[in-house]
């Protein structure tokens, strides 16, 4: 899974497996590197229509990653 990120006018465009997802640049910048990787993985799972569970050590940001996932899917569908 290769992540391609493009930023323009405050919008981040993620290209994952040939699918384009968009979200606000501010939200993307708030994510730490491991959270961006988790978001990429969850979006990759979504493109394959797999259900997935994100689990890691306590305090690594699963909540903000899940919020970013929901927001990204919502924002992408509105475009």
C-alpha positions in Angstrom: 0.0 0.0 0.0 1.6 3.2 -1.1 0.3 6.6 0.1 0.4 9.5 -2.2 -0.4 12.8 -0.6 -1.2 16.1 -2.4 -2.1 19.3 -0.7 -3.9 22.2 -2.3 -5.9 25.1 -0.8 -6.1 23.6 2.6 -7.3 20.2 1.3 -5.2 17.0 1.5 -5.8 14.4 -1.2 -4.8 10.8 -0.3 -4.5 8.3 -3.1 -4.6 4.8 -1.7 -5.0 1.8 -4.0 -6.3 4.0 -6.8 -9.0 5.5 -4.5 -8.9 9.2 -3.7 -9.8 10.4 -0.2 -9.9 14.0 0.9 -9.7 15.7 4.2 -8.8 19.1 5.6 -5.1 19.8 5.8 -5.4 21.0 9.5 -6.8 17.6 10.5 -4.1 15.7 8.6 -1.4 17.9 10.2 -2.7 17.1 13.7 -2.0 13.4 13.2 1.3 11.9 14.2 3.2 9.7 11.8 1.9 6.4 13.3 -1.6 7.8 13.3 -1.3 8.7 9.6 -0.1 5.1 8.9 -3.1 3.8 10.9 -5.4 6.0 8.8 -3.8 4.8 5.6 -4.3 1.2 6.7 -7.9 1.7 7.7 -8.6 3.5 4.3 -6.9 0.6 2.6 -9.1 -1.9 4.4 -12.1 0.2 3.4 -11.2 0.1 -0.3 -11.2 -3.8 0.0 -14.5 -3.6 1.8 -13.0 -5.3 4.9 -14.2 -4.6 8.4 -11.2 -3.8 10.6 -10.3 -3.1 14.2 -7.6 -0.7 15.2 -5.8 -1.8 18.4 -2.5 -0.7 19.9 -1.1 0.4 23.2 -3.2 2.7 25.4 -2.6 6.4 24.6 -1.4 6.2 21.0 -4.3 8.0 19.6 -6.9 5.5 18.4 -9.7 8.0 19.1 -8.3 10.8 16.9 -7.4 8.2 14.2 -11.0 6.9 14.2 -12.4 10.5 14.1 -10.0 11.2 11.1 -11.3 8.1 9.4 -15.0 8.9 9.8 -14.3 12.6 8.8 -12.3 11.5 5.7 -15.0 9.1 4.5 -17.7 11.7 5.2 -15.8 14.6 3.5 -14.9 12.4 0.5 -18.5 11.4 0.0 -19.7 15.0 0.0 -17.3 16.0 -2.8 
